[in-house]
Amino acid sequence: GDEGCAALAACAERLDLSATGLGPRGLERLAGAPLVSLELFNNPQLGLSVREWCSALRPSDWQQLTFLDLSCCGLGNEGFQCLCGKLTEEIDVFPRLQTLCLGGNDVDDSEE
């Protein structure tokens, strides 16, 4: 869950919180931690609240992050578009990001 996220992030630069039930509050608690790698695989609460946490992403919070895994988080089309829109409109949100994993999010690959 969301509890303890900040304490863990303060102790590591690479954090795997896959399948922990992490939600937007937990992600908010991680913001500002000097993380280089963050694995959030299979946390469907993030998909349900994507608009909330995506709008709260601030450039000053994620300066060191180079790897982010949001695979299987239930983003769907709307969440995928929300996140990708944020990243293309505000390129300084994740200035060092090299790898972004978004597979398994039930995104329709049609041209609509």
Backbone torsions as a table, in degrees:
resi	resn	phi	psi	omega
1	GLY	NA	-165.7	-175.3
2	ASP	-78.8	-24.3	-177.2
3	GLU	-67.3	141.9	175.7
4	GLY	84.2	-4.5	-177.6
5	CYS	-61.4	-45.8	-178.3
6	ALA	-63.7	-40.1	179.6
7	ALA	-63.9	-42.7	178.3
8	LEU	-65.2	-43.8	-178.2
9	ALA	-64.3	-29.9	179.9
10	ALA	-71.9	-16.2	-175.6
11	CYS	-102.4	-4.1	-172.8
12	ALA	-148.0	158.4	172.4
13	GLU	-104.5	-14.2	175.1
14	ARG	-122.4	125.5	-174.6
15	LEU	-133.5	129.2	176.7
16	ASP	-112.8	106.2	178.6
17	LEU	-112.7	33.6	-179.9
18	SER	-63.8	138.1	174.5
19	ALA	52.3	43.6	179.6
20	THR	-108.5	0.9	-177.1
21	GLY	77.5	19.2	-179.8
22	LEU	-60.3	137.3	177.7
23	GLY	-124.1	-168.6	-176.1
24	PRO	-62.5	-32.8	179.3
25	ARG	-66.5	-39.1	177.8
26	GLY	-65.9	-41.8	177.9
27	LEU	-63.2	-39.8	177.8
28	GLU	-61.6	-37.8	179.5
29	ARG	-69.9	-24.1	178.8
30	LEU	-80.4	-23.1	-178.1
31	ALA	-57.2	133.2	179.1
32	GLY	92.9	-13.5	176.7
33	ALA	-72.5	146.9	-177.4
34	PRO	-78.8	52.6	-177.2
35	LEU	-79.4	139.6	175.2
36	VAL	-101.1	-34.8	-177.6
37	SER	-134.8	131.9	-179.5
38	LEU	-136.0	114.8	178.9
39	GLU	-104.5	116.5	-178.1
40	LEU	-119.3	21.1	-178.9
41	PHE	-47.7	135.8	173.2
42	ASN	59.7	52.6	172.7
43	ASN	-124.1	82.1	-173.0
44	PRO	-62.0	-20.2	176.3
45	GLN	-62.2	-28.8	177.5
46	LEU	-67.2	-36.3	177.5
47	GLY	-67.7	-38.9	-179.8
48	LEU	-67.8	-24.2	-175.3
49	SER	-119.1	23.3	-172.4
50	VAL	-56.6	-40.5	-179.6
51	ARG	-62.7	-39.2	-179.4
52	GLU	-63.7	-55.1	-175.5
53	TRP	-76.6	-29.1	179.0
54	CYS	-66.5	-40.5	179.1
55	SER	-69.6	-20.3	-179.7
56	ALA	-89.4	-3.6	179.5
57	LEU	-64.9	126.3	-179.6
58	ARG	-121.7	137.9	-179.7
59	PRO	-55.7	-36.4	-177.3
60	SER	-68.3	-15.5	-175.8
61	ASP	-89.2	-21.3	-170.7
62	TRP	-127.5	42.0	-174.2
63	GLN	-67.5	-30.2	-174.6
64	GLN	-97.5	-13.1	-171.3
65	LEU	-65.2	123.2	176.7
66	THR	-112.8	-20.4	-177.5
67	PHE	-133.4	127.5	177.9
68	LEU	-137.3	123.4	178.9
69	ASP	-113.1	110.7	176.3
70	LEU	-115.1	26.7	179.8
71	SER	-64.5	145.2	175.2
72	CYS	54.7	40.4	178.0
73	CYS	-104.7	8.4	176.4
74	GLY	69.7	33.7	-178.9
75	LEU	-65.0	-38.4	-176.9
76	GLY	64.1	-177.4	-178.4
77	ASN	-60.6	-46.7	-176.8
78	GLU	-63.1	-45.5	179.8
79	GLY	-66.6	-39.5	177.9
80	PHE	-61.6	-46.9	179.2
81	GLN	-64.9	-38.2	178.8
82	CYS	-62.5	-49.6	-178.8
83	LEU	-65.8	-47.4	-179.4
84	CYS	-64.1	-37.7	175.9
85	GLY	-61.6	-43.6	178.9
86	LYS	-61.1	-44.7	-176.9
87	LEU	-70.0	-30.0	178.5
88	THR	-85.1	-28.9	179.4
89	GLU	-83.2	-31.3	-178.9
90	GLU	-126.4	77.6	-173.4
91	ILE	-65.9	-12.7	179.2
92	ASP	-88.9	3.0	178.7
93	VAL	-64.8	-45.4	176.3
94	PHE	-125.9	74.1	-170.8
95	PRO	-63.8	-23.6	-178.4
96	ARG	-108.1	5.7	-176.1
97	LEU	-61.3	125.4	177.8
98	GLN	-111.3	-31.4	-177.1
99	THR	-131.5	125.8	176.6
100	LEU	-128.7	116.0	-179.2
101	CYS	-101.3	122.5	-177.6
102	LEU	-129.8	15.0	-177.5
103	GLY	-65.9	158.3	174.6
104	GLY	68.0	30.9	-178.7
105	ASN	-108.4	20.5	178.1
106	ASP	52.2	47.9	178.3
107	VAL	-95.0	129.2	178.0
108	ASP	-76.8	125.0	-177.1
109	ASP	-93.6	20.7	177.6
110	SER	-74.3	171.0	-175.5
111	GLU	-83.6	2.4	-177.7
112	GLU	-70.9	NA	NA
